[in-house]
Amino acid sequence: MGALSTYIGQVQDLLHDPPSQYWTAAQPTAYINEARNRVSQDSKAIRQVLQNATFPALQFNPGDEFITPQTFLPSPYGSRIVDVLGISITVNQERLVLIQKPYTWLNAMLRSWANYRQWPTFFARLSPISICIAPVPNIAYPCDWDIALNPNPLVDDTTVEELPVPFMEPVQYY
């Protein structure tokens, strides 16, 4: 039995509808995929480190201060992103981890000099779809991203379940 049919059976048991009299198979499938996203967002269970060595386009370009992860990160990661957990850049053969700070702090401390350029040392999440890095990059800096993702939707029993074992349990209750 595959992951989707197992989930459907669990949900139908909880709904007291094992013979599927009241809900079609499509309805629990939509609820299951929504629940899997919820579990992933709450727990950050699916993490991925995207490295510049694997994705050479991952670099902060000179003058780029605001980044939109959905378009900046390679496909399919940008469309599935839940959270940015960390960013590091490579400077002179050394990997430096950017420190996450609130945008109000970043704005007050590092954005006051409009033309100041250097390697980035801080980042702030402005919203789920925008990140600010500071100071503004003076040259191109290769970067690595530690991100949390939503799982791919389950379509049928051949779709691979991406949620690890302890995080599969709450899906049926969501």
Buried (B, 14 or more C-beta within 10 A) or exposed (E): EBBBEBBBBBBBEEBEEEEEEEBEEEBBBEBBBEBBBBBBBEBBBBEBEBBBEEBEEBBBEEEBBEBEBBEBBEEEBBEBBBBBBBBBBBBEEEEBEBEBBEBEEBBEEBBEEEEEEEBBBBBBBBEEEBBBBBBBBEEEBBBBBBBBBBBBBBEEEEBEBBBEEEBBEBBBEB
